[in-house]
């Protein structure tokens, strides 16, 4: 099973790399000789890329398991790939992107070999390499999330194979928390459930001396993902029970937000995202089953008020997060894209008239620019979000550019509000079902 984990992806990336190298395309920055690499001719490409990676990607909240860590040649491959990709993305350097992709292919091959090995598959280096490959895909996610989802699935398998023992070390806990955030985000975006072992281990950590508030929040996020899946399972509908379950989650989220020190930026964004998705699920249940429910739930306005608060929370955090091009800007950019998109869809819910089906589902059509009305607060907020996404894109996070195009009406898009997901698009080069 492990030797198949990245096989198809490796061959696909290799074909892409070959195709790109044959185009003979060169970037403006490379032709002008103004790239970061060319400005430091005394240093090797690998040295510059590695230094850029550790300066811009490793913080106490992002890839923290690499703090103070000296990587061997095995881990240097994905590290250099990420560093080169970020530099090239910033400078729109297509040749640099091609070089980064080649390092990525080599890193994939090395990781595959480790995954096939009976003992190396459980080593810290192997799971760290999978995490780094996931980071590379998230940085370069511009048309489809399938490669990133593939790495998340692989990381899930390796985590489970390593077992609970890994949580007994500080490094193991850091790796677990890093990957858990990707696994949870993937579940929320793809309408799947967080694996039981992730929830069980998080519960254990929440009662351990080393626990953080993120452990508690991750459990709540997993519960929201499960509720979202339960809503979609038409053969197993029990909307009254779902109302009770989601109401308890809402109360628990409120209690979590009242806890001291719950307001660090990553946790604030996760809390807001989860709150938006939960409120939409709750409203969708209400629209589908009222008045058959045995208890009277809150009105739809209650859920809209929740989303408005969460949207303001995300926009306020974004306004102060990117004051300058400091060394933590790329990790913040990676964290902010999904919350900014969700907040934008809440604003579009106000600006574009939702279409309501007989079954109660609501969709919006994003076919034009809604961010140009100077007399609408929602429109002005949407314009601010698009500007932030453009800034994140210029930091080197290509994912933000694709999302910005959608929100600007450049791609005809249908968004299902109840599912918090794009369900249709009309531009063949962007597979938006995979983007969100």
N, C-alpha and C positions, 0 to 999 in steps of 0.2 A: 504493500500500500504506500509506504513512504517513498519508494523510488519513483512512483508515478506522480508525486505531489506537484512537481513543477516541470514535468517533462514536456507537455504540450506547449507550455508557455515559453520554455527556452527556445524551442524550434521556431516559434512564432516571432519572438523578439529577434532571433538571429536573422530571419528573413527580412524583417523590417530594417535591421541595421544595414544589411547588404543593399537593400533597395535605396536607402537614404544616401549611402556612401557613393552610389553610382549616379546620383543626380548631379553631382558637381556643384551643389548649391553652397554659397558662402554667405556669411552674415555681414551686415554693415559694420558691426563693431570689430570683427576680425579684419576686414579690409582696411579699416581706419587705424588698426594697430592699437586700439584703446582698451583692449580687454584686460581684466585683472591678471590673467596669466602672462600676457605680453609685457605688462608693467613691472613684472618681477622676473626678468630673464635669468638672474643668477640662481633661482630656485627651480627645482624640477616641477613638472605639472602635478605629480602625485603629492609632493610636499605642500604646494599651494592649496590643492583641493582638500587634503587632510586637515590642514590648519584652518581653512575656511569652515569645514564641517564642525570641528570642535569649538570654534569661536561662535558659530551661529546656530548650531542645532542642539548642543548638549547643555541643558539647564537642569535646575533641581526639580522641574516639572515635566521635562521632555527628554526622553532617552537618558534619564538620570543614572541608569545602570552603567553608563560609560564615563561618569565623572571620576577623574583620577585614574582612569583605566588606560593601560598601554596595549593597544591591539596588536595581534600577530598578523602575519601576512594573509591569513584566511579572512579575518575581519576587515583588513585594510581595503580589500576589493570593493565591498559595498559602501564603505565609508568614502572612498575616493569617487565612486560613481555618484553618490549623493552630492558631494561637494562640487564636482564638475558640473552636474546637472543644474544645481542652484546658480552657479556662476553663469553658465550658458543661458539659462532662462532669463536671468536678470538683464543680460546684454543682448538677448535675442540672437544668440550665436548658434546657428544651425550646425556648424562644424563641431563646436564644443558639445552640443547635445548628442551628436553622433559618437564622439569619443566617450562621453559618459555612458551611453547605451552599451558600448562595447565592454566597458568595465562591469556593467550590470550583468551582461551575458556571462562573463567569466565568474562573477559572484554566484549566479544561478547554478552554474555547473558545479562549482565547489560545494555549494549548499546541498545540491542533490546527492553528491558523493557522501557527504556527512550524514544525510538522512538515510542512506542505504546501509551505513555502517552500524553494526549491532550495539556498539558502545558510544560512539560519537553522537548518535542521534539524541542521547540524553544529556550531552554536555552543555554547559552554559553558552559556549561559543556558538553552538549550532542554533539555539533558540534566539540568541542575539542577532545572528545573521538573518534569520527569518524576519525578525522585527525591523531590521535595516532595509531589507528588500521591500517590505511593506511601506516603509517611509519613502523610499524612492518612488514607488508607484503613486503614493498619495501626492507627492510633490509634482509629479508629471501627469496626473490624472486630468486629461483634457478632452477625452471623447467617450471613454467607457471605464466603468469601475471594475470590470470583471477581473483584471489582473490583481488589483488590490484585494478584492474579495477572495481570490484564490489564495493569496498569502495569508489572509486572516484565517481562512479555513485550515491552512497548513499549520499555522501557529497554534490553533486550537487543538489539533491532533497532538502536536509535540508537547504542549503544556500538559495534556492529560496523560501522555505516555511517561512524562517525567514524574508525575505523582505529587502527593502532598508534601513529600520530603523537601521539595524545593522552597517551601514557605518557611523553613526553619533558618534560612540564611538571609541576611540583609539584601544581598545581591539577588537571590531568588525572588524575594518579595517585590523588589523594584521591577524586575523583569515581568513578573505576573501582573502587577498593577498597570504597567505600560501596555501590555498586550490586551489586558481586560478592557481598557478603554476603547481599543479598536474593535474588539469582538462585540462590545455592547453597542457601539455606534453602528456597526454593520447590521446587527439585529434590528435596530430601530428603523434603519433606512430600507432594509430589504424585506421587512415583515416576516422575520423569523424569530425564533426564541433563543435566548441565551442558554447555552448548555447548563445542565443541572450542576455539574461539578464546579463550574465557575461561581455559581450562586452559593453553593455549599462552602467552598473555600473562602469566599468573600465574607460569609456569615461567621466563619471561624475567626477570620482576621478582625472582624468588627468587634469581637469580644476579647481580642488579644491586646497586650500592652502596647504593641506597635501599630495599633489600628489608626486609621485616619478617617476623617469625615467622608472622604471619597469612597471608602469601603461601604459605608452605609448608603451613600447616594447611588453607588453602582447596583446595589440590590434593588433599590426603588426603580432604577432605570430598567433593570431586567424584568421587573414586575409589569412595567408599562408595556414593554415589548410583548410579554405574554398576553396581556389584555388586548393588545392590538391584534395579535394572532387569533385570539378567541373570538373577537368580533368578526373576523373574516371566515371562520369555520362555520359555514351555513348549516352543516349537518349536525352541529353541536351547539345550537343556539339556546342560551338561557340568559336572556337579556336582563332579567331581574337580578340574577346572581352577579352578572357582569356590572350592573349598576352599583351593587353593594361593594364589590371588589374594588372598582375604580374610585369609589367615594372614599374608601379607606386609604388607598394610595394617595389621593389628593390631601387627606388630612396628614398623612405621614410626611409628604413633601413640604407641607406648611410647617410642621414641627421641625423638620430638618433645617429649613431656612431660618428658623428662629434660634438655632444653636449658635453659640459663640464660635467665631473664626470660620463660619461656613462660607464666607464671602470671597475667597480667593478666586481669581478670574476664571480658571478652568472649571472649578466647581460651580461658579455662578452661571456660566454658559451652559453647562450640562443640566443644571437645575431648570433653567429657562427653556431649553430644548425639550426636556422631558415634560415640563408643564404644558407646553404648547401641544405636543403630541397627545398627551393624556386628555386635555380639554376637548380636543377634536374627536377623539375616540368616544368620550362621554357624550358629546353632543350628537354624534352619529347614532349611538345606541338610543338616545332619547327620540330622535327623529324617526328611527326605524320602528320602535315599539310602543311609543306613547299613542293612545292612552291605556294600552294593555298592561302596563306596569302596575304593580300592586302598591307602590309607594310613589309619592309625587317628587320627582327630581327637581333640581334647580332649573330655572328658565334658560333658554339659549343665551340670553344677555349675560348671565353669570359667566358662562364659558367664554364669551367674547371679552368680558372684562378681564378674565384671567389672561387671555392671550395678549390683550393690550398692555397689561403690566409686564408680562414676560418680554414682549417686543421692546418696550421702553428700557427694560433691564439690559437687553442685548445691545441696543443702540447706545446706551450710556457707557457701557463697558467698552464698546468699539471706539467711541469718541476719544477715550483717553488711552487706548492701547497702542496707538501708532503715532506717538508724538514725534518720532524721529527714526532714522535708520539705525537703531541700536542693534546690538548683537542678538537680542532675543526676539527680533521682529519676525523671523521666519517661523519659529515654533508657534508664536501667537497667531500668525497668519493661517497656519495649518489648522489650528484649533477653532478659529473664528468663522471659516467659510460655511460650514453646515449651519451653525446658529444664525448667521446673517441671512442665509437663504430662507430658513424657516421664518425669521422675523419679517422678511420681505413678503412672503406669501400671506402673512397675517395682514399686512398693509394692503396687498392686492385684493384680499377678501373684502376690504372696505371700498377699494377703488373700482374693481371690476365686478359687475353684477353676477353673483353665483347662479349657476343653473341647478335647479333642484329637480331630482327625478322622483317618480311616484314612490320609490322605496326609501326616500329621504336622503340619498347621497347628494352631496353638493360638489360641483366642479366649477373652476374658473378657467376662462380662455385668455391666455396671455398672447395677444396678437399685435399689440402696439405698445408704445411707450407711455407709461402711466406716471412718470416721474417729472413732468414738466409743468404742473399746475402750481403757481406760486401762492395760490390762495387756499391750498389744501395742506393741512399738517401731515396727513398720511403720505401725500405725494412728495412733500419735502423730505420726510423721513426716508422714503424709498430712494430718492435721489442721493441722500447721504449714504445709504447702504451700498448703492452701485458704485459710488466714489470710493468707499472703503474696499470693495472687492477689486476695483481697478488698482488701488494702491497695493493690496496683497499680491495681485498678479505681477506687478512690477518688482516685488520683492523676490520673485522667482517661483511662486506657487501657481502653476498653470491652471489648476482646478478652478481658481477664482475667476479666470477669464471666461471660461465656458458658462459658469453660473451668471456672470454679469451679462452675457449676451442674451440669456433667457429672460432675465428680469428687465432688460431693455427692449423686449419685444422683437428681437432680431430672429428669433426662432419661434414659429407657431407652436404653442405648447398648451396642453390641457393638464390641469393640476387637480387631483382629487383631494378636497379639503379633509374629508373624513379619514382618509388613509394617510394624509400628509405625504403624498407621493405623486410624481409626474406619471401620468398614465398614457400619454401620447405626445408625439412631436412630429414635425414635418420637415426636418433638415437631415438628410441622410448621413452627413458626416458626424453628427452628434447623437449618440444613443442615450437619450435623456432618462429613459427608464432606469438606466444604470447609474446616472449621475445622482439621482435623489429618489 
